[in-house]
Amino acid sequence: LTYQEVVACEDSSKWKAAKKEEMDSLRKNKTWELVDHQAGKKLVTCKWLFKIKEGIEGV
């Protein structure tokens, strides 16, 4: 699912909470560091992807 699909669905509050939890974990573990963009350097981009888990753990 894309972010646009997630925020438009009826469970959007759950998806937003999961995203916040993930971001908090990334910050806590110092997974990355924000730096100023330097001219001539290529930026690393990213995007959120969401998956509905199926089976016992994804119920």
Phi and psi in degrees as a GROMACS rama.xvg file:
@    title "Ramachandran Plot"
@    xaxis  label "Phi"
@    yaxis  label "Psi"
@TYPE xy
-87.036  167.16  THR-2
-60.8867  -39.5829  TYR-3
-61.9285  -39.7497  GLN-4
-67.2226  -38.8619  GLU-5
-65.8158  -47.0113  VAL-6
-71.277  -17.5055  VAL-7
-91.0741  -10.716  ALA-8
-86.422  166.925  CYS-9
-68.8917  -21.8868  GLU-10
-96.8775  23.6635  ASP-11
-58.5693  -33.4462  SER-12
-64.8845  -35.0037  SER-13
-69.1283  -41.2044  LYS-14
-65.0035  -42.1246  TRP-15
-63.6769  -39.469  LYS-16
-64.0944  -40.747  ALA-17
-65.3942  -39.4891  ALA-18
-64.9326  -43.3793  LYS-19
-61.6334  -43.4685  LYS-20
-60.2845  -42.387  GLU-21
-64.7005  -45.0935  GLU-22
-63.4619  -41.9985  MET-23
-59.9626  -41.5545  ASP-24
-65.0159  -42.639  SER-25
-62.4671  -41.8942  LEU-26
-66.1118  -46.0188  ARG-27
-58.7179  -40.4982  LYS-28
-86.132  4.65551  ASN-29
49.821  49.2434  LYS-30
-66.5357  -32.26  THR-31
-146.796  169.7  TRP-32
-137.173  132.036  GLU-33
-79.487  133.582  LEU-34
-134.778  161.001  VAL-35
-68.6883  144.365  ASP-36
-74.1331  129.274  HIS-37
-97.9857  134.509  GLN-38
-55.9978  137.399  ALA-39
85.1545  -5.18603  GLY-40
-101.485  141.53  LYS-41
-85.4761  133.864  LYS-42
-79.5053  146.465  LEU-43
-90.6614  123.928  VAL-44
-104.179  165.218  THR-45
-153.186  168.247  CYS-46
-152.121  153.702  LYS-47
-84.0721  135.59  TRP-48
-127.17  138.717  LEU-49
-120.8  146.713  PHE-50
-133.948  136.062  LYS-51
-88.0787  116.819  ILE-52
-79.2566  141.258  LYS-53
-116.929  153.927  GLU-54
103.644  -170.702  GLY-55
-56.6338  -48.8469  ILE-56
-77.8233  -16.855  GLU-57
-103.298  8.40906  GLY-58
